[in-house]
Amino acid sequence: MIFKRIAVAAAILTSSFSFTYADESSTGIETVIGIDLGTTYSCVGVFKNGRVEIIANDQGNRITPSYVAFQDSGERLVGDAAKNQATINPENTIFDVKRLIGRKYSDKSVQADKKLVPYKIVSDKDKPVVNVMIDGTSSNFAPEEISAMILQKMRSTAEEFLGKSVKNAVVTVPAYFNDAQRQATKDAGTIAGLKVERIINEPTAAAIAYGMDKKGGEANVLVFDLGGGTFDVTLLTIDNGVFEVLATNGDTHLGGEDFDQRVMSYFIKMMKRKSDVDISKDKRA
């Protein structure tokens, strides 16, 4: 969670290096927010009064679950509210959509994930889409659309804090995201009504946050980023404010969720062996 705050802080600061940028309190220049769109949690921040402020949501939390839920009434829930009702509405509660964005339905990872989530993932011209029932009607949503709903939540959180409309953002992604995944993330921002000024690698963002107060000398920095769904390692040098990436490696499908699945699989097998009960078919379980 600390890494998320570092990454989003750096995302905001990075924007100042690439285009005209101002403190939130300045006039005449639009505010740019930084968003960490995570597999399990997301957060948003803004540069205000000379420092980066990580913004708390309506529940008072600085991180928001990357969950979207659709109720039978047609109401849509995002964040904490969506996660809190997941056990009673599993087939219409969407999470881990970052693992689908920019991928093909035929990808082995998508086929593996399809077996692990309680909601339906179907194919639309080899693109994975989420299928839910809303008021008795079957509806499909692309990963970009679900991600856009989470980004809209982050945007509204920032707007409530700032008291004004926000249109510009910098969004972080795993270092090993390919072009399709990066473009899909940018498309999600567009759907959310945001102009994505830059897509920045999460480990690079963390290194910038680490080095933003380091004024002199050269330093080698190894960033180890183990998130909810992705894993990245990046080696950088920092020399008087200049950041150079020397090497990067990672896995866009390795994180805390995978550890959870291994533990869950172990206990499912143990319960089946001891009680002859297979709870893997129970979506609420």
Secondary structure, DSSP 8 states (H G I E B T S, - for coil): -HHHHHHHHHHHHHHHHHS----TT-SSS--EEEEEE-SSEEEEEEEETTEEEE---TTS-SSEE--EEE-TTS-EEETHHHHHTTTTSGGGEE--GGGTTT--TTSHHHHHHHTTSSSEEEESSS-EEEEEEETTEEEEE-HHHHHHHHHHHHHHHHHHHHTS---EEEEEE-TT--HHHHHHHHHHHHHTT-EEEEEEEHHHHHHHHHHTT--SSEEEEEEEEE-SS-EEEEEEEEETTEEEEEEEEEETT-SHHHHHHHHHHHHHHHHHHHH---GGG-TT-
